[in-house]
Amino acid sequence: MSRTYVIQTLGCQMNVHDSERIAGSLDAAGYIPAPEGSDPDLVVFNTCAVRENADNKLYGHLSFLAPSKKSRPDMQIAIGGCLAQKDQGTILKKAPYVDVVFGTHNVGSLPTLLERARVEQSAQIEIKESLDHFPSTLPSRRHSAFSAWVSISVGCNNTCTFCIVPALRGREKDRPQDDIMNEVRALVADGVTEVTLLGQNVNAYGVDFGDRTAFAKLLRKCGEVEGLERIRFMSPHPRDFTDDVIEAMAETPNVMPHLHMPLQSGSDRILQAMRRSYRVDRYKGIIDKVRSAMPHSTITTDIIVGFPGESETDFLETMQITTDLRFLAAYTFQYSKRPGTPAADMPDQIPSEVVSERYTRLHEHLNTLSQSVNNDVVGTTAEVLVTDVDGARASGKSRDFRLVHFDSVDGLRPGDIAEIRIGSAKPHFVLGDGAPISTRKTRGGDAFEARKKEAESTGVMLGIPTLKSIPGK
């Protein structure tokens, strides 16, 4: 009888992509997704190490799983991802009932390690220091039938003082363009209509082979793939963001008019302490050029609050730049001290109550700002890629990355395209004015329908099974 599994993903889009590959490797080894509400035979945690909260989440989950593991010794627990790469043996000291610890560079090794742990009746740790395969070259169980991630590089050559990722994922390694394009074409042939290009520093693509124009060329090359309707990418770094990328975005119709570019702080003094290698004027200049080339584009960003030494003046400068640049959304994080990073040993660590108060203030300010930015599109129309249909309601993403909720119509499927008139706005989404103006069936919708029928006939669920509750509870 096949063993069942669930995967809990903690972290960034790269981790989400890795989880798809973990699931694909398990499927290839004969595992099947655990039916919802059942107790799985295997629980996999794909972890993050960027913030302390991710550590706490993992160890909290593990403590809840301990009684289940004791009552069901054949149940296996595996820990992968950045925290596994960082902590290695520490995980087994804190949770000796874990069966497998594997790193960011060997996600495809999990089935072998699980079997070895069963046969030898002992925990297995395998942490490789270099990449076996690019994540995208492994088998996959994609979250979506019509959207896909494609890794174009792994690792990072930057030295941001708050970030531990380069130490865990290694120096940047670029994937050959031919390999990337072969995967993109294969995905499109499988019904995918939207691709997101991934890298820790995606627009530095080409550093491995000495071509600073390689990323812009790649965007244009993807734009030539017939049937690929939407191209996105994340996350770029302002230091490496060049005019040729802006030109490629503006001149390639299926590259979406949305840019997610981390800012981290609106203070030059703090950016210098973070070792971010750009200053506020440089960042603003990029955004001005993007908006000049694509007037209807939207910008989202990342911001860290409470970095060591951040004064009230520094914080207010961050508040001001969010107002000036009118971000559609900003993903804000309270600074988290990570052992092994230069920032962890910096003087003037900010008291947690000050960090929390600034975070709340910024969060409230950003909600007001997002409401204003979304108000701008009320009364206009948006082309929406449908992502969910639930009875009379449907949701999707506009070309400029807005979440749109609207009334569904008969025959509408995830993966299809709907033309929606925007009737009202909230800070985090906009609402359609009734039913779509028009709908268009797509190959993406066909792919969703085919996958759904296959799932119904085999009894195997769509997508990746996640931990809805603690087994045995």
N, C-alpha and C positions, 0 to 999 in steps of 0.2 A: 504494500500500500504506500502511495506517495506521501512524503512528509510535507507539511504545510508551513508557510512562513508569512511573517509580516515584517515591514521595514519602517523604522521611524527615522525621518531625516531631520537633522538639526543643522541649520546653516544656510549657505549661499546657493546660488543657482548651479555652481559647479558641483556642490554636494547633491543637489536634486538630480543632475545629470548622472553623477556616479551611482546614485541609488537605482536609476533605470538600468545601469549596467550590472549592478549587483543582482537585481531581480532577473535580468536576462541570463546571467550565469547560473543562477539557481534553477530557472526554468529548464535550461539546457542540461542540467544535472538531474532532472526528474522531480524537482520540488514543484509544488503547486501553491498558488495564493490561498491563504486561509480564508474560508468563508466568514463573512461578517458575523460576529457574535460567538465564534468558536474559539477554543484555546489552541493557538498555533504550536507546532512542534519546534519552530525556530523563531526567535526574535532577534532582528538585526538592528543595531543603532548605528547610523552613519552620522558622525559627530563633527562639531565645529569647535575651534579653539580660540576664536577671535575675541570672544567676551566671556567673562566669568559666569554669566548667567547660563551659558550653554553647558558648562561643567556641572553646574548645580542641577540643571534639568536631567542630565544623564544619570548622575548618581542618585537623584530622587527616583527616577524610573527604576534603576537597578535595585534600590532598597525595597520598592514595592513588589518587584519580581521575585525577591528572595524566597518568600513562603511558597510560591508556585513552583520554583525550581526544587525546593525541598520535597514537596509532595509529588512532583513529576520529574524525577531525575533525568529522564530521557529527553526532556525539553532542553534545547540548546540556546545559548545566548552568545551573540557575536558582536563585537565592538569594532567599528572601522572609522575611517575619516581622520581629520586633523588632530582631534584629541587623542586618538589611538596612536598616531604618529608621535605626538608630544609626550604622552604619559607612559606608554608602553607597559612596563612592569608595575607601575603604580596602580593601574586599573585592577590587576589581580590582587594586589594587597588590600585594596578597598572593597573589592567584590570577588573573592576567591572562587565563587561559583560560576564565573564567566568562562565559557568554553574556548572562545577564539578571540584574539586581538590581531587585527590586520591593518595595514597602513594605507595611505593615500595612493601609493604607487603599485599596489597589487590587489585591486578590488576583484579581479578575475580569479584569484586564488582561493576565494572563500569556500566553494564546495569541497575542494581537496582538503583544506584545513579542518572543516567540519567532520569529514569522514575520518581523518587521522585522529581527531579528538575522541571520536566514538570508539575507534579500534583500540587506541592506546589508553583510553580512560584518563586522559590528562589534558590540561589546557594547552592550547597551541598559540604561540606568538610568532608572527612573521611580519616584520617591518622592513621593507626594502627602501634603500636610500635613493634609488633611481627608478625611472618609469619602465615597466615592462611593455605596456602598450598604451597608446593614446586611448582615453576612455571611450571615444566614439567608435573604436575598432572592435570593441567587445560586443557580445550579444546584448540585446536590449529588450526590456518590456517598457515601452514608452507610456508616460502618463496620458498622452493624447494621441489620437489617431491622425490628427491633421496638423499638429504643431510639434516641432522637434528642436532639441539643442544639438549644436555641432561644436565640438571643441576644436579650436584652431591653434591653441597654445596651452601649455601648462607651466606653472611656476611663475616667478616674478623676480626681476632684477632690481627692484626698488628697495630702499632702506628706510621706509617710514618708521619713526621711532616707537610708534604705538602698536605695530603689526608684527605678528609672529608667523604669518603665512609663508613668507619666503624661506624661513628655516624649516618649514614642514613640507612644503610642496617643491622646494628646490628652485634653482635658477631657471629662467625662462627657456623653454624648448618649443620651437615652432614646428608645426606640422607642414609637410610639403603641400603646396597649393593643389597639385593634382589629386592627392589623397582626399583633401577637403571637398573638392568639386565632385569627385566620384561618389562620396557619401551624400552630398546634397542631391545629386541626380538620382541616386538610389532611393532616397527618402521621398522625393517628388514622385517617382515611379510607384511608390507604395501608398500614395494618396496624400502626402504631406503638402500643405500649401503655405505654411509659415515656418521659417527657420530662424533661430536665434544663434548667432555666432558667439562663442564663449571664450574668454581668457581672463586670467587674473588681471592682466593689463592688455586688453584686447587690441588696442590700436598701436601697441609696440610690435605687433606681428611683423616679422621680417628681420628682427634684430639678429636672429640666428644665422641668417644668410646675407646680411649686409644690405638690405633693400628697405629704405625708410618709406618708400611709396607702396610697399607690398599690401598694406591693409586696404588702401583706396582701390588698388587693382583688384583685390579679392571681392570687394563690394560690387564693383562693376561686373566682374565675372559672374557672380551669383545673379546679378540682374539679367543676365542673358539666358538663364535657365527657364525654358518654357514650362509653364504650369506653376512656377513658384511665385505666389502672389504677394507675399510679405517677407521682408528681411529685417531683422532687428539685430542689435549687438549690445553686449555689456561685458565688463564695465571698462570704459576708456579712462586714461589718465591725462589730465590737462597738459602735463609736460610734453607728451608725445602727440598731442592733437594738432594736426597740420591742416593747412588750407585745402590740400588735395582730397582729404577725407570729406570736408564740407562740400566740395564740388561734386564728389562722387555721390554723396547723399542726395544733393539737390537735383542731380542729373539722371539718377537711376530711379525710375518711377516706383519700383517695388521695394525700395529702401524706405522704411517708414519715417515720417517727419517727427521723430521723438528722439531725444538724446538724454540718456542717464549718465551724468558725469559727476563723480564725487567731488564735493567742495571741501568738506571736513571742518573748515573754520573760515570766518570772514575777517580774521585778523592776520595781517602780515607777520606780526611777531609770533603768533602761535603756529602759523604755517611753517615758519622757519624752524621753530622748536620741533615740529612734527617731521621735519626734513621732507617736505612735500615738493620741493624744487620748482615751485611756481608761486606767484603772489596774486593778490586779489585783482589787480589790473589785468594781468594775463588771463585770468579766468573770465573776467567780464568781457574782455576782448573776444574770446572764443565764442561766448554766447551771443554777442552782438553780430558776429559774422554769420553764425548759424541762423539767426533770426532774419538777417538781411537776405540770405540765400533762400530761406524757407520761412516766409512770414507767418505761416500758420503752424509752425512747429511748437512742441512743448518740451520743457526741460524738467527733469527730476534729478535729485541729488542725494548725497549722504552727508550728514553733519554729526560731529562728535561734540558733546557738551561736557565741560569740566576737565579738559586736558590740563595736566600739571602746569601751574603758573598762569592759568587763564584768569584775567582780572574782569571786573564788571565792565570795564571799557571794551576789552576784547570781546566779551559776550555780546555787548550792544552792537558792535561792528558786525557780528554774525547776524544778529536780528535785522540790521539795516540792509545787508546784502540780499537777504531773502525777500525783503520788500522791494528792493531795486530790481531784482531779476525775476520776480513773480514766478517762482517755481510752481509747477502743477502739483508736485508733492515733494517732500523732503523726508527721507528716512533717518530719524534722529536716534542717537544712541548716547547713553551716559558713558563717559570714559570708564574703561575697565582695565585695571592694572594687571598686565600679563607678565608673569615671571619670565625672564630671558629677553625682554625688550628694553631698550635704553630708557624709554619713558617710565618704566617701573621704578627706576632708581633716581629719577629726577627730583630735585627739591620742590617745595611748594605744591605738594599734592593737595587737591581741593577737597575740603570736608564733604562727606557724602550728602549732608543736608543742603549744602549750597548747590552741589551738582543737581540734586533732585529738584530744588526750587527753580533753577535755571531751565532744566529740562521741561518742567511743567509750563513755564512761561513761554518757551519757544514753541512747544507743542500747541498751545492755545493760539499763539500768533499765526502759526502755519495753518491751522484749521481755518482761521478767518481769511487768510490769504488764498488757500485752496478754494474756498467758497467763492471768492471774488473771481479767480481765474476760471472756474467752471461756469460762473454766471455769464461770462463773455460768450459762451457758445449757445445759450438759450435762444431758441428761434432759428438756429441753423440746422443743417442736416449733417449726419455722420454716416460713413460707411463702416459697418460693424461686423467683425468676424464673430459669429455666434459661438460661445463656449459652453453654455448651459441652457437647457430647455427643461422647465419643470412645470408641467401642466400649462396654465394660462400665462406663465411668466417666463421670460428669457433674459439672458445676460450675454454680454460680449465686450470686446475691446475695439475701440475706434482706432483708426490709423495713427492718431496722435496719442494713443495709450490711455485714453480715458475709459474707465469702466462704465458701461451703459446698461441700465435695466429697462426693459420695455415689455409690452404685451406681445405674447406669442401668437402665431397663426398656425392653422393646420398644415402639416407637412414640413414645418421648419425643423432643421436638424442642427446639432452642433457641427461646426465646420462650414456651414453655409454662410452667405453674406446677406446682411439686411441693411437697407437704407432707412435710417431713423431720423425723425424730426425731434430735436431736443426740446422738451417742454419745461423742465425745471432742473435745478441743480442742488447738490449737497456737497459738503467738503470733499468727500471721497468717491463720489460717483455722480453721474447725471441720469435723468429719467426721460425716457421717450414719451412723446405726446401720443399715447395710444399705440396702435399697431404699426408695423413697418409701412413705409411708403411703398416699398417694393422689396422683394427677396430674390436671391439668386442661388440656385443649387450649384454646388461645387464638387470637385473630386474629393475635397476634404470631408464634405458631408457624406459622400458615398463611402469613404473609408471608415468613418464613424459607424455608419449603418452596418457595414460588413463586419466590423469588429463586434458590434453589439449582437448581431445574429449568431456569430461564432461563439460568443460567450454564453448566449442562451442555449445553444445546442450542446455545448460541452460542460456547462455548469461552472466554468472558470470565470471569475469576475474580470471586469474591465480594469485597466490601470494597475497600480501597485497597492497591495493591501497594507494598511497602516494600523498602528496600535490604537484602537478606539477606547479600549479599557484594559486594565491590568488582568492578564489571564488568571482565571480562577476566582476573580472577584465577583 
